[in-house]
Amino acid sequence: MLKNIDNKQLNENPKDNKTGLEHMRETPMSWLIRVIKGALVGIGAILPGLSGGVLMVVFGIYDHLISFLGTFPKNFKKYFFFFLPIGIGGILGILLFAGLVSAAFGKYAAQFVSLFIGFVAGTVPSLWKSAGLKGRGKQGYIALIVAASVILILMLSGENQLTAIEPSFLVWIGGGVLVGLGFIVPGLSPSNFLIYFGLYSKMSDGISDLDFSVIIPLMLGVLLATIAFAKIVSILFERKYEIMYHMILGTVLGSSLAIFPTVVAPGLMPEGLFESGLSFITALALVIIMFALGMVSSLLFSRVEERYSPDNK
């Protein structure tokens, strides 16, 4: 599914490969595919346990985003039209699903999250291949193991709400910075941190209610994080591709593994079963079915993208 530039392009001088989008040919279907990708990334950005950055890696968007932000404002027009449908999809995903995600996460968290994890799991082979495009040595394996371990430990050690913070303009800017970091640093789930500080439900309610006192500072925070960190990440990718990509793969694996004990397992415990109104067998069966459905959807989506993606033209 992940459509990165090939080995030959990766070994070229970056100055010779201006955008990585030069040979793309747009079609209505490729445009629609990117709208769908954007919607899923938007949902992932507000879904606890997931990361918008992880889904951007999964969908082959992340490399282009870092390249764009790292060289901004060069080739602005080309990148703008590439990201336009993704941005539209992302906004639609957040606005249309904020309330649904909040409700589903409260009652059917285990089943809902299993669908997304299955989707991510179906793309791991492609991520593994992409991470090794410039070689895979000892430093790559170390980066993968360290990143997976760190994100796993962080997520397992922060299951409960730490403290309740009273929302304010500056607090929501801080929340936006976390959301922005979730895009720049794949594997970082900003929603988890917002839950810890008692802000998640207030954020999702504010977005679904179109409360601009919440939406505007969140957007400002995302913009600040993007400006502050994108250039650094772009330079690191250019100079340390193997280490950076294996770190990303590690965060994808670590965050995915951490979701099972932190989100899925509680939904199968007595308290979670009582809240969902499901029996253990039914809840477990639905988790397995949703996970499988996510993997199958991932493979089918991959085939559609392979046929219509402008990367292949």
Secondary structure, 3 states (H helix, E strand, C coil): CCCCCCHHHHCCCCCCCCCCCCCCCCCHHHHHHHHHHHHHHHHHHHCCCCCHHHHHHHCCCHHHHHHHHHHCCCCHHHHHHHHHHHHHHHHHHHHHHHHHHHHHHHHHHHHHHHHHHHHHHCCHHHHHHHHCCCCCCHHHHHHHHHHHHHHHHHHHCCCCCCCCCCCCHHHHHHHHHHHHHHHHCCCCCHHHHHHHCCCHHHHHHHHHCCCHHHHHHHHHHHHHHHHHHHHHHHHHHHHCHHHHHHHHHHHHHHHHHHHHHHHHHHHHCHHHHHHHCCCHHHHHHHHHHHHHHHHHHHHHHHHHHHHHCHHHC
